[in-house]
Amino acid sequence: MRPKPIELILLRQLASRLPMPVVLVDGAGYLVYFNPAVEGLLGFSEDDFEEIPLASFLELGDPREADNAPLPVSRMPITVALHERRPQQSTLIVHGRDGAPHRIVTTAIPLDGQGGVLLGAMSIFWEEDGFEPSGGGPPTGAAPIEIILLKQVAGYLATPVFLVDEDGALEYYNEPAEALLGRRYEETGRIPLETWGRLWPARDADGRPLDHGELPLAIAVRDRRPVQGTVWVRGSDGHDRELIVTALPLEGSDGAQLGAFAIFWESGG
């Protein structure tokens, strides 16, 4: 087994604690890990695989376009993220181990390490209209390990990441997010949802201003479900940017709501 970069090790630890399915592949195109949520949805067990080529793993799911037309593995989001080194969102159909079809929504991002070295790619997905929160009470005490791991991972990623707590208050955003938001995190610190919603005003695709409660992250926290969307955001530098956003609820191992995080990037970027 080949040694893994620290970024992949941290991502594996984080993925093992996330409630939605996550697949990790290394820079050489080999499956590194998929979490228990993948097994729960598709029935594949990680024990059945050990660093097989990503294409071989994907072919097992007989991937299809949303209209059920055959989807070449080369066009699946995680393959595009790996080989073209760009994020991609998609809705598609995959089949579980028992042959049952699942219509899934997915976001895949490339994983770039220090110096721009390609480390691999990550796919996060869920069954369309089928994600159920685990339940559980609010977190207590010190920062949960999930929050700590997410901050560590986000610090390594080249893709913008924005993290909020269970009340929607800003917890952290990474350096790539700073470039799109026009303000360093150290200049902002921890602020409530209402404040950061005003700091970076958002509009929908039709130009309608969005209330802070309509933002993808706010919905992910409130409804405890994943959200995808495209919004226009005005950064602190005065520039308007069209951002593609995937917001995901964050839960503890006991089902406690910890908050949510968003992975986003500029449209066409």
C-alpha beads as a LAMMPS data file, in Angstrom:
LAMMPS data file: protein, C-alpha beads

269 atoms
268 bonds

1 atom types
1 bond types

-500.0 500.0 xlo xhi
-500.0 500.0 ylo yhi
-500.0 500.0 zlo zhi

Masses

1 110.0

Atoms # bond

1 1 1 0.000 0.000 0.000
2 1 1 1.412 3.360 -1.047
3 1 1 1.930 6.046 1.636
4 1 1 -0.681 8.792 1.583
5 1 1 -0.210 12.576 1.884
6 1 1 -1.414 14.154 5.115
7 1 1 -4.268 15.840 3.223
8 1 1 -5.726 12.467 2.185
9 1 1 -5.252 11.070 5.683
10 1 1 -7.152 14.005 7.195
11 1 1 -9.869 13.793 4.554
12 1 1 -10.318 10.094 5.247
13 1 1 -10.720 10.818 8.954
14 1 1 -13.242 13.551 8.206
15 1 1 -15.173 11.471 5.641
16 1 1 -15.556 8.639 8.132
17 1 1 -17.553 11.042 10.328
18 1 1 -19.744 12.679 7.676
19 1 1 -23.396 11.632 7.292
20 1 1 -23.387 11.818 3.484
21 1 1 -21.534 9.409 1.143
22 1 1 -17.934 10.365 0.308
23 1 1 -15.485 8.734 -2.124
24 1 1 -11.765 9.550 -2.193
25 1 1 -9.347 8.777 -5.024
26 1 1 -5.615 9.445 -5.130
27 1 1 -3.637 11.298 -7.777
28 1 1 -2.783 8.068 -9.558
29 1 1 -6.464 7.319 -10.080
30 1 1 -6.877 4.599 -7.445
31 1 1 -9.737 4.341 -4.997
32 1 1 -8.484 5.299 -1.553
33 1 1 -11.582 5.202 0.613
34 1 1 -15.339 5.411 0.769
35 1 1 -17.196 5.967 4.000
36 1 1 -19.949 3.930 5.694
37 1 1 -22.617 6.170 4.163
38 1 1 -21.650 4.806 0.709
39 1 1 -22.149 1.276 1.981
40 1 1 -25.485 2.290 3.486
41 1 1 -26.733 3.755 0.202
42 1 1 -25.213 1.465 -2.428
43 1 1 -24.426 -1.695 -0.483
44 1 1 -20.740 -1.835 -1.437
45 1 1 -18.390 -2.698 1.431
46 1 1 -14.944 -1.125 1.677
47 1 1 -13.612 -4.532 2.718
48 1 1 -14.306 -5.735 -0.829
49 1 1 -11.915 -3.209 -2.380
50 1 1 -8.270 -2.344 -1.904
51 1 1 -6.856 0.419 -4.060
52 1 1 -8.554 -0.650 -7.278
53 1 1 -8.586 1.761 -10.229
54 1 1 -11.319 4.367 -9.863
55 1 1 -12.763 3.459 -13.274
56 1 1 -13.233 -0.160 -12.212
57 1 1 -15.083 0.922 -9.091
58 1 1 -17.315 3.380 -10.950
59 1 1 -18.235 0.823 -13.608
60 1 1 -19.758 -1.379 -10.908
61 1 1 -22.490 1.234 -10.461
62 1 1 -23.546 1.193 -14.149
63 1 1 -23.672 5.026 -14.202
64 1 1 -26.392 6.772 -16.183
65 1 1 -27.307 10.311 -17.133
66 1 1 -30.319 11.826 -15.372
67 1 1 -32.420 10.744 -18.396
68 1 1 -31.098 7.164 -17.976
69 1 1 -28.786 7.320 -21.010
70 1 1 -25.478 5.468 -20.411
71 1 1 -22.834 7.723 -18.838
72 1 1 -19.198 6.979 -19.682
73 1 1 -17.006 6.739 -16.593
74 1 1 -14.753 9.384 -18.154
75 1 1 -17.588 11.913 -17.825
76 1 1 -18.504 11.197 -14.214
77 1 1 -17.888 14.198 -11.928
78 1 1 -15.114 12.610 -9.867
79 1 1 -13.273 11.567 -13.044
80 1 1 -13.583 15.089 -14.459
81 1 1 -12.381 16.574 -11.158
82 1 1 -9.365 14.257 -11.177
83 1 1 -8.278 14.546 -14.806
84 1 1 -9.387 18.087 -15.638
85 1 1 -8.666 19.442 -12.143
86 1 1 -11.891 21.399 -11.852
87 1 1 -14.978 21.033 -9.628
88 1 1 -18.184 19.676 -11.071
89 1 1 -21.794 19.243 -9.935
90 1 1 -24.203 16.783 -11.505
91 1 1 -27.364 14.719 -11.069
92 1 1 -27.072 11.156 -12.304
93 1 1 -28.206 7.584 -11.729
94 1 1 -26.043 4.856 -10.229
95 1 1 -26.905 1.290 -9.293
96 1 1 -26.259 -0.358 -5.983
97 1 1 -24.800 -3.775 -5.373
98 1 1 -28.293 -5.260 -5.641
99 1 1 -28.872 -3.565 -9.002
100 1 1 -31.336 -1.027 -7.636
101 1 1 -31.061 2.438 -9.263
102 1 1 -30.371 5.527 -7.154
103 1 1 -30.781 9.054 -8.479
104 1 1 -27.978 11.000 -6.802
105 1 1 -26.800 14.588 -6.623
106 1 1 -23.033 14.920 -6.463
107 1 1 -20.253 17.461 -6.127
108 1 1 -16.693 16.449 -6.966
109 1 1 -13.593 18.558 -6.399
110 1 1 -9.897 18.092 -7.213
111 1 1 -7.520 17.873 -4.262
112 1 1 -4.441 20.011 -4.745
113 1 1 -1.577 19.891 -2.258
114 1 1 1.266 22.257 -1.519
115 1 1 2.903 23.598 -4.665
116 1 1 -0.106 22.663 -6.789
117 1 1 0.607 18.917 -6.677
118 1 1 -2.472 16.883 -7.581
119 1 1 -3.315 14.613 -4.651
120 1 1 -6.532 13.166 -6.026
121 1 1 -10.226 14.020 -5.949
122 1 1 -13.229 13.781 -3.641
123 1 1 -16.871 13.148 -4.449
124 1 1 -19.656 13.967 -1.981
125 1 1 -23.135 12.813 -2.965
126 1 1 -26.586 11.964 -1.698
127 1 1 -29.797 10.475 -3.018
128 1 1 -32.013 13.145 -4.520
129 1 1 -34.806 14.005 -2.048
130 1 1 -33.620 11.138 0.104
131 1 1 -31.197 12.592 2.644
132 1 1 -32.289 12.116 6.240
133 1 1 -30.564 13.765 9.218
134 1 1 -29.551 11.439 12.014
135 1 1 -31.194 13.466 14.780
136 1 1 -29.585 14.109 18.137
137 1 1 -29.113 17.143 20.310
138 1 1 -26.826 20.150 20.069
139 1 1 -23.078 19.769 20.640
140 1 1 -21.673 20.473 24.064
141 1 1 -18.273 21.340 25.484
142 1 1 -15.111 21.794 23.396
143 1 1 -15.061 21.992 19.616
144 1 1 -16.110 18.600 18.171
145 1 1 -13.470 16.594 16.311
146 1 1 -15.482 17.021 13.090
147 1 1 -15.073 20.810 13.268
148 1 1 -11.365 20.507 14.057
149 1 1 -10.776 18.094 11.173
150 1 1 -12.774 20.219 8.744
151 1 1 -10.759 23.329 9.584
152 1 1 -7.516 21.373 9.118
153 1 1 -8.646 19.913 5.806
154 1 1 -9.960 23.254 4.517
155 1 1 -6.593 24.828 5.262
156 1 1 -4.992 22.434 2.773
157 1 1 -7.604 22.607 0.001
158 1 1 -7.329 24.802 -3.087
159 1 1 -11.140 24.911 -3.320
160 1 1 -12.965 27.572 -1.251
161 1 1 -14.599 26.253 1.938
162 1 1 -16.875 28.191 4.334
163 1 1 -17.843 26.712 7.729
164 1 1 -20.664 27.764 10.072
165 1 1 -21.813 26.455 13.447
166 1 1 -25.228 25.073 14.415
167 1 1 -26.642 28.623 14.616
168 1 1 -25.255 29.628 11.218
169 1 1 -22.513 31.795 12.728
170 1 1 -19.277 31.944 10.751
171 1 1 -16.632 29.603 12.142
172 1 1 -13.971 29.684 9.444
173 1 1 -13.213 30.087 5.766
174 1 1 -9.994 29.177 4.012
175 1 1 -7.532 31.179 1.922
176 1 1 -9.099 30.325 -1.470
177 1 1 -12.427 31.615 -0.093
178 1 1 -10.702 34.837 0.959
179 1 1 -9.805 35.490 -2.690
180 1 1 -13.480 35.285 -3.747
181 1 1 -14.956 37.063 -0.731
182 1 1 -12.421 39.902 -0.805
183 1 1 -11.591 39.759 2.901
184 1 1 -9.163 37.726 5.004
185 1 1 -10.716 35.550 7.688
186 1 1 -8.516 37.197 10.329
187 1 1 -10.235 40.493 9.501
188 1 1 -13.673 38.996 10.028
189 1 1 -13.537 36.473 12.837
190 1 1 -16.591 34.716 14.227
191 1 1 -19.759 36.637 13.305
192 1 1 -23.480 35.711 13.276
193 1 1 -25.350 34.608 10.159
194 1 1 -27.188 37.926 9.880
195 1 1 -23.889 39.826 9.918
196 1 1 -22.017 37.803 7.327
197 1 1 -25.184 37.683 5.209
198 1 1 -25.071 41.497 5.068
199 1 1 -21.299 41.611 4.693
200 1 1 -21.499 39.599 1.455
201 1 1 -24.925 40.385 -0.040
202 1 1 -26.245 37.699 -2.360
203 1 1 -28.687 37.601 -5.282
204 1 1 -30.274 34.723 -7.132
205 1 1 -29.836 34.063 -10.850
206 1 1 -32.653 36.530 -11.632
207 1 1 -31.010 39.304 -9.640
208 1 1 -33.412 39.104 -6.674
209 1 1 -31.695 39.926 -3.363
210 1 1 -31.569 36.920 -1.026
211 1 1 -32.415 37.207 2.639
212 1 1 -29.794 35.588 4.867
213 1 1 -32.269 32.775 5.607
214 1 1 -32.394 31.894 1.892
215 1 1 -28.650 31.334 1.561
216 1 1 -27.608 27.732 0.838
217 1 1 -25.668 27.470 4.106
218 1 1 -28.605 28.787 6.124
219 1 1 -30.897 26.198 4.516
220 1 1 -28.382 23.398 5.134
221 1 1 -28.238 24.326 8.830
222 1 1 -31.966 24.901 9.301
223 1 1 -33.266 21.926 7.316
224 1 1 -30.254 19.669 7.915
225 1 1 -30.038 18.694 4.276
226 1 1 -27.596 19.254 1.404
227 1 1 -28.259 22.167 -0.938
228 1 1 -26.842 22.999 -4.350
229 1 1 -27.302 26.291 -6.116
230 1 1 -25.847 29.240 -7.996
231 1 1 -25.795 32.679 -6.372
232 1 1 -24.310 36.065 -7.156
233 1 1 -22.253 37.402 -4.245
234 1 1 -20.721 40.851 -3.850
235 1 1 -17.322 40.546 -2.170
236 1 1 -15.812 43.029 0.236
237 1 1 -13.693 44.214 -2.700
238 1 1 -16.858 45.387 -4.476
239 1 1 -16.767 42.718 -7.178
240 1 1 -19.853 40.650 -8.037
241 1 1 -19.128 36.984 -8.630
242 1 1 -21.350 34.132 -9.760
243 1 1 -20.640 31.265 -7.370
244 1 1 -21.602 27.617 -7.670
245 1 1 -22.298 26.369 -4.152
246 1 1 -22.769 23.019 -2.446
247 1 1 -23.773 23.396 1.210
248 1 1 -23.725 20.321 3.434
249 1 1 -24.981 19.740 6.984
250 1 1 -22.375 18.665 9.500
251 1 1 -23.299 16.148 12.181
252 1 1 -21.433 14.516 15.031
253 1 1 -21.031 10.764 15.432
254 1 1 -23.991 10.851 17.861
255 1 1 -26.196 12.661 15.338
256 1 1 -25.817 16.040 17.038
257 1 1 -26.098 19.030 14.705
258 1 1 -22.732 20.764 14.453
259 1 1 -23.453 23.242 11.683
260 1 1 -22.740 23.143 7.955
261 1 1 -20.026 23.831 5.429
262 1 1 -20.052 25.035 1.851
263 1 1 -17.755 24.120 -1.002
264 1 1 -17.963 26.747 -3.734
265 1 1 -16.193 28.127 -6.767
266 1 1 -16.633 30.859 -9.344
267 1 1 -18.770 29.916 -12.330
268 1 1 -16.527 29.336 -15.316
269 1 1 -13.459 29.433 -13.075

Bonds

1 1 1 2
2 1 2 3
3 1 3 4
4 1 4 5
5 1 5 6
6 1 6 7
7 1 7 8
8 1 8 9
9 1 9 10
10 1 10 11
11 1 11 12
12 1 12 13
13 1 13 14
14 1 14 15
15 1 15 16
16 1 16 17
17 1 17 18
18 1 18 19
19 1 19 20
20 1 20 21
21 1 21 22
22 1 22 23
23 1 23 24
24 1 24 25
25 1 25 26
26 1 26 27
27 1 27 28
28 1 28 29
29 1 29 30
30 1 30 31
31 1 31 32
32 1 32 33
33 1 33 34
34 1 34 35
35 1 35 36
36 1 36 37
37 1 37 38
38 1 38 39
39 1 39 40
40 1 40 41
41 1 41 42
42 1 42 43
43 1 43 44
44 1 44 45
45 1 45 46
46 1 46 47
47 1 47 48
48 1 48 49
49 1 49 50
50 1 50 51
51 1 51 52
52 1 52 53
53 1 53 54
54 1 54 55
55 1 55 56
56 1 56 57
57 1 57 58
58 1 58 59
59 1 59 60
60 1 60 61
61 1 61 62
62 1 62 63
63 1 63 64
64 1 64 65
65 1 65 66
66 1 66 67
67 1 67 68
68 1 68 69
69 1 69 70
70 1 70 71
71 1 71 72
72 1 72 73
73 1 73 74
74 1 74 75
75 1 75 76
76 1 76 77
77 1 77 78
78 1 78 79
79 1 79 80
80 1 80 81
81 1 81 82
82 1 82 83
83 1 83 84
84 1 84 85
85 1 85 86
86 1 86 87
87 1 87 88
88 1 88 89
89 1 89 90
90 1 90 91
91 1 91 92
92 1 92 93
93 1 93 94
94 1 94 95
95 1 95 96
96 1 96 97
97 1 97 98
98 1 98 99
99 1 99 100
100 1 100 101
101 1 101 102
102 1 102 103
103 1 103 104
104 1 104 105
105 1 105 106
106 1 106 107
107 1 107 108
108 1 108 109
109 1 109 110
110 1 110 111
111 1 111 112
112 1 112 113
113 1 113 114
114 1 114 115
115 1 115 116
116 1 116 117
117 1 117 118
118 1 118 119
119 1 119 120
120 1 120 121
121 1 121 122
122 1 122 123
123 1 123 124
124 1 124 125
125 1 125 126
126 1 126 127
127 1 127 128
128 1 128 129
129 1 129 130
130 1 130 131
131 1 131 132
132 1 132 133
133 1 133 134
134 1 134 135
135 1 135 136
136 1 136 137
137 1 137 138
138 1 138 139
139 1 139 140
140 1 140 141
141 1 141 142
142 1 142 143
143 1 143 144
144 1 144 145
145 1 145 146
146 1 146 147
147 1 147 148
148 1 148 149
149 1 149 150
150 1 150 151
151 1 151 152
152 1 152 153
153 1 153 154
154 1 154 155
155 1 155 156
156 1 156 157
157 1 157 158
158 1 158 159
159 1 159 160
160 1 160 161
161 1 161 162
162 1 162 163
163 1 163 164
164 1 164 165
165 1 165 166
166 1 166 167
167 1 167 168
168 1 168 169
169 1 169 170
170 1 170 171
171 1 171 172
172 1 172 173
173 1 173 174
174 1 174 175
175 1 175 176
176 1 176 177
177 1 177 178
178 1 178 179
179 1 179 180
180 1 180 181
181 1 181 182
182 1 182 183
183 1 183 184
184 1 184 185
185 1 185 186
186 1 186 187
187 1 187 188
188 1 188 189
189 1 189 190
190 1 190 191
191 1 191 192
192 1 192 193
193 1 193 194
194 1 194 195
195 1 195 196
196 1 196 197
197 1 197 198
198 1 198 199
199 1 199 200
200 1 200 201
201 1 201 202
202 1 202 203
203 1 203 204
204 1 204 205
205 1 205 206
206 1 206 207
207 1 207 208
208 1 208 209
209 1 209 210
210 1 210 211
211 1 211 212
212 1 212 213
213 1 213 214
214 1 214 215
215 1 215 216
216 1 216 217
217 1 217 218
218 1 218 219
219 1 219 220
220 1 220 221
221 1 221 222
222 1 222 223
223 1 223 224
224 1 224 225
225 1 225 226
226 1 226 227
227 1 227 228
228 1 228 229
229 1 229 230
230 1 230 231
231 1 231 232
232 1 232 233
233 1 233 234
234 1 234 235
235 1 235 236
236 1 236 237
237 1 237 238
238 1 238 239
239 1 239 240
240 1 240 241
241 1 241 242
242 1 242 243
243 1 243 244
244 1 244 245
245 1 245 246
246 1 246 247
247 1 247 248
248 1 248 249
249 1 249 250
250 1 250 251
251 1 251 252
252 1 252 253
253 1 253 254
254 1 254 255
255 1 255 256
256 1 256 257
257 1 257 258
258 1 258 259
259 1 259 260
260 1 260 261
261 1 261 262
262 1 262 263
263 1 263 264
264 1 264 265
265 1 265 266
266 1 266 267
267 1 267 268
268 1 268 269
